[in-house]
Amino acid sequence: MFQNIGEIVLLFWQTIRALPLTWRQRAKVFDQFFEIGNASLLMVTVLSFFIGGVLTLQTGPTMVERGLGNYVGGIVGFSVARELAPIMMAILIAGRIGSAMAAEIGSMRVYQEIDALRTMNINPVHYLVLPRLVAITVALPMLVTFSILVAWLGGAVVARLTAEIDIPIQSFFENLKAMVELEDIAHGIFKGFCFAWIVGIVACHQGLITRGGPRGIGRSVTKAVVNAIVLIVISDFALTRFFVVLSSFGILK
């Protein structure tokens, strides 16, 4: 993976330079955006609801037993907004959308369609990479926001229905409102932006360097997903550390 870091950075820079051409590619951007939302929304809903439920089940009984039941809503809300929603959505999108991007571009590479684009003086970065990167950069933060809200709802429902916790939904959200600030949600959305760039650029890069026949396409898809997940986890640590440092200087809360 690390031997391709330079190529990935170069491809990212070429795509950033092509951003003024986004309006020309708006139809492709919209198609990609619709594909990401249409393919992911149901799965995001189910996954997010149960993430909130599991987190409540893991923390709720112990906190209630120790007389801290009033803080369950805040703990669940804070954890989901800052950490769980952005990283889980990024991994989900890497597996579902990143793999599809790598397979599609890889197939075009193997069957010489990208060479045909160059012959027609069409830049593959402008035509293939730019629409996908713009679409996923818009879509993933939106999915993260939606995931946060659904996970909070899942946590509140589980807290109400679980006998060992038995916290009213209104009390759950009152505590969540008292402990979670807009800045916490903004942190999660910012991570969503960063993870979207990683998933999009890694998937497109693997597609563009695909070699061989169908087996080569399969290898590219696997590498795209694995490399994206590794970089997501590493960047998540770096971003979290960055926020901690800013907080220590009083720049962020």
N, C-alpha and C positions, 0 to 999 in steps of 0.2 A: 504493500500500500504506500509506504513512505517514499519509494522511488518515483512515484507518480505525483508527489505533492507539488513539485515545480510545474508540471503540466497542468494540474488542476488550478493552481494559482494563475497561470497564464490564461487559461480558458475563462476563468472568472473575470480577469481584467478585460479580456476581449469582449465579454458579455456586458460588463459595466459600460465600456466605451460605446457599445451599440444601443444603450438604453434610449437615446433620442429617437431611434427608429421604431420604438414600441407601437406608436400610433399606426404605422403602416401594417404592423402584424396584429392589429387588434382582434381580427376575426380568429386567428389562431390562439391568441391569448384567452379569448372568451371560451373557445372550445376546450382548451386545456383546463381552465378554471371550472367549467361545468363538469368535465370528466372527473376532476379531483373531488368536487363536492358530491356528485351523483354516486361515485364509487365508495365514498367514505362516510357519508352522513349517518346512515343507519348503524354502521359498525362503531362510529364515534359515540353515538348515543348510548348503545348498549355497554360498551367498554367503560365510558365515563360514569354511568350510573352505578355500575358495580365496583369501580375504583373507590368512589365515595362511600359505598356500602361496606366494602372490606375494611377501609381505613377506620370507619366508625366501629366496626365489630372488633378490630384489633385494639383500639384505644379506649373505647367507651366503657366496657365492664370494669377495667382496672381503675379508670379515673373515677367512676361512680363509687366503687368500693372504697376509695381513699378520700371521698368527699369532694372530688373535683369535677363532678358531673356538669356543672355549669360552664366548664371550659371546653367541653367536647366540640361544640359548634365552631369555636375559634380555632382549635387545633386542626380540625379537619379542613376548615376553610383556608387557613394559612398554608397548610401542606399542599393542598391541591393547587392553589393559585400560584405559589412560588415554584413548585418542583414537579409534582406528579403529572399535572395536565400537560405542560409543554413537552416533557420528555417522553411521556407515553404516546402523545399524538405524533411526535416526530418519528418514533420507532414504528408506529403503525403506518404512517405515510411512506416511510422508507421501504417498508415491506410491500406495500400495496401499489403505491404510485411510482416510487423510485425504481422498482423492478420492472414495471411496465415501460417507463421511459428508457431504461437501459436496453430492454428487449426490442423495442420499436426502432431506436436509433441503431442498435447493433445489427438488426436485420437489414436495415438500409445500407449499412456499411458492408456487410457480407455480400449482399446481392448488388453491390456497386451503384446503388441509387445515389449515394453521396458523391461519388465520382461524376455521375451524370449532372448533379447540381452544379459542381464546380465547372464542368464543361459548358453549362449554360450561364456561367458567370454569376451564379447565386452562391452567396457565402453561407455555408452550413451553420455557422454560429448565429448569424442573423435569422436564418430560416427555421432552424431546429432548436437551438439552445435558448435563444432569447425568449420566445413565447412561453416555453416551459418554465424557465426560471422566474419570469415575471408572474405567471399564474400561481405557482406554488408559493411565492413570496407573499402574495395577497391571501391565498386560501388558507395556509397553515395557521397564521395568527388568528384568523376568524374561527377556525376549528378549535384552536386552543381556548378562545373566549367562550365558545359554545360548550366545550368540554368542562370548563370550570363551573359554569352554571348548572349543567346536568349532574356533575359529581356532587355539588353542594346539595342538590335535591335528593340524590341517592343517599347521601349521608343522613339527611334529615329524616327521610322515610324509614331507614333502617334504625335510626336512634329512637324513633317513635314505636316501631313494631317489635323491637327486641326487648323481651321482658327484663333482662339484666340491665338495660340502659334506661328505657322508658322515659325519654325526654320529649316533651311536646315540641312539635315542629316550630311553633312560634318562638319558644325559648331557644331552640337550636339556632334559629336565624338571628335572634336578638344578640346572642353571644357572638355569633359570627360577625355581625355588623360592628360590634364593639371592638373586636380584635383585628379584623382584616381591613386594610385601607386600600384605596385605589392604587397606591404605589405598589402594593403587593401584586395586584392584577397586572399592572404595567410591567413588572419584572417578568412575569410569565409570558406576556405577549412579546416582549423584546426577545426573550429566548426563542419564541416561536419564529421570529424573523430570522434569527441567526441559524436555527436548525433548518429552516426552509432553504436557505442558500446552500447549506452543506448537502442536503438530500438532492436538490436539483442539480448542482454542479457535479457532484460525484457520479450520479446516474448518467448524466449526459456525457461526461468524460469516458466512463466505461463503455458506453455505446459507441463513441467515436473511435476508440482504439480496439474494437472487437476484431479478432482474427479467426480464420477458419470457418467451418460451416455451422450447423446447428449446435454442435458441442461447444463451439466458441461463444455462441450467443448465451448458452446456459452458464458458462463460466463467467461471462461478463455480468449477467444478472446476479449471480451469487456474490461476486466481488462487490458489485454496487451496493447491495443490501448490507453485507458485512462491514465494508469500509465506512459506509454512512453511519451505521450504528456505533462503531468504535469512535469515529470523530464526534458524534453527538455526545457520547458519554464524556469524552475528554474535554470538549468545549463547554459542557455543562459544568464541570468542575471549575474550569477557568473563569467562566462567567460568574459563578457563585462566589468564587474567591475575589473577583473584581468588585462585586457588589459589597462584600464584607469590608474590603479595603476602603471603598468610598464611604461606607457607613462609619468606619473608624475615624475618618476625617470630618465627619458631620455633613458630608455632601448629600448622602442619602440616609434614610431612616433604616 
